[in-house]
Amino acid sequence: MCFMSWLNDVITVNPGDGAEMTGTTPLEIMTQRGPTVLWNDSATPAELAESISFGAVGATCNPVIALAAIRADLPRWTARIAELGRERPTAPESEIGWRVVEEISLEAAKLLEPAFEKYNGYNGRLSMQTDPRKARDAKALADQAEHFSNLTKNIIVKIPATSVGIEAIEDATYRGVSCNVTVSFTVAQAVTAAEAIERGLKRREAEGKDTSTMGPVVTIMVGRLDDWLKQVYNTDKSCFDPGYLEWAGVAAVKKAYAEFHARGLRARVLVAAYRNALQWTELVGGDLVLSPPFAWQKRFQASGIDPVDKMDIPVEPRIVETLYDKMPEFRKAYDVDGMTPAEFDQFGATRKTLRQFLGADEELDQIVRDVLIPAP
């Protein structure tokens, strides 16, 4: 099945197709003018509700976001942890903590059900992330992804773009899970993951299984790529215009987006981990998902910027050429064959992000521990 045929099957409403323009703020205008959609990089109910008023039709949760949601309403969630501890007297801390993550996610997913129905599953989903402690076990990742997917109809599940994760992504997709590829920063990771999704979709279709309401996406964490390159720039004592580094993630997204369409890959690119406004303004107009943190959405809304279509406008060649010539790490990130799946695991941004997610797991365990065994 070709890309456009599948796209026509799954999209019942395109916000830019003849819809009356009623929005007056930048994000409202963006979501009503064309195919670019907004998701909220937060599962905190108040933030998600306001983001939906901006036009958001999706949201995400991960260990760091879940931790923030718990801390934003700590009395409620510590009371719930205590209750779960009584209900499950033999459960380890991590099991109770992840039960809370599930409950936070299901509350957020409920807010997105109208969008899920409107877009026939293409949007309206809440992203739940697989436990990073399972990151070395493809079957465990796919099993947890399937469990999360079955919690409610509009869950999409995040699996990392690691060597093991690529295997799990294909397996989970074959099982009918809509995947959101995460811990992904480079064109090579994005294309490899999207091809794994494609294999999973085709295996389902070959067996007569439905794919019409699946809505896979592949994340590029633009800001985390920029963060890593800035660290390398300083470590290597490089000397060129440091402003060029603000464009690295944008260049990778534009390259990946073009590759997806050239190859007929059905997953959409999703952009996350924002660090600057270019990661919004330069990506408007494409059929992709922009998922800024809520704080960045507020900044965009207050900017007065008219979000005109720029997705098809390439980053200035001198910027890309300088980065490509001066930084081997950028070449890894920008080239379609810049890394093999085995090399994904050793990419600096991958290691840093997995460690952060594992650290958030440990902090969640500590919150549970403090409730179940209060300090004397």
Secondary structure by P-SEA (a helix, b strand, c coil): ccaaaaaaaccccccccccccccccaaaaaaacccbbbbbccccaaaaaaaaaaccccccccaaaaaaaaaacaaaaaaaaaaaaaacccccaaaaaaaaaaaaaaaaaaaaaaaaaaaccccbbbbbbccccccccaaaaaaaaaaaaacccbbbbbbcccaaaaaaaaaaaaacccccccccccaaaaaaaaaaaaaaaaaaaaaccccccbbbbbbcaaaaaaaaaaaaaaaaccccccccccaaaaaaaaaaaaaaaaacccbbbbbccccccccccccccccbbbbccaaaaaaaaaccccccccccccccaaaaaaaaaccaaaaaaccccccccccccccaaaaaaaaaaaaaaaaaaaaaaaaacccc
